[in-house]
Amino acid sequence: MEQLLKVNGIMKLARSLIVASPLARLAQAPSLAQTVSDLPQVQGECVITTITDIHPRLGNHPGDDPTFRSGTVVEFGNGGRQVSYERVETILASRPGDEVKMCLSFIPGECPTGDVRGREYRVLNMRTGESWDLPDSAHYCGGA
């Protein structure tokens, strides 16, 4: 089992030998429950959250583009999202409610003030064991 621990003001993942259900882990770790609503802020930082929605890049429902030709969007309980112009099978194997570990893997540099688009996250689906790396926007900071 993994849980988040605050070390010098930075949330870090720590392994534990105790195996518990996701709800039991949240109940046992108040610091984890407090961080679920936040996105990672520092490159390498990880948080635990859940998938809230999966839909095509163009449209808000799978029925709008049933083949996901326009790409894939996944949204998370902590307010995060990831976007791809491709059909991403590892995301399509996921379901709303799946618990995931989301790690900030890249922060673009030299962005205009206030434009935080283009951060990339590595996400591991705890149910499927599959992971993917995608940005939070279809465009990087300073783009369209």
Buried (B, 14 or more C-beta within 10 A) or exposed (E): BBBBEEEEEEBEBEEEEEEBEBEEBBEBBEEBBEBBEBBBEEEEBBBBBBBBBBBBBEBEEBEEBEEBEBBBBBBBBBEBBBBBEEBBEBBEBBEEEBBBBBBBBBBBEEBEEEBBBBBBBBBBBEBBEEEBEBBBBBEBBEEE
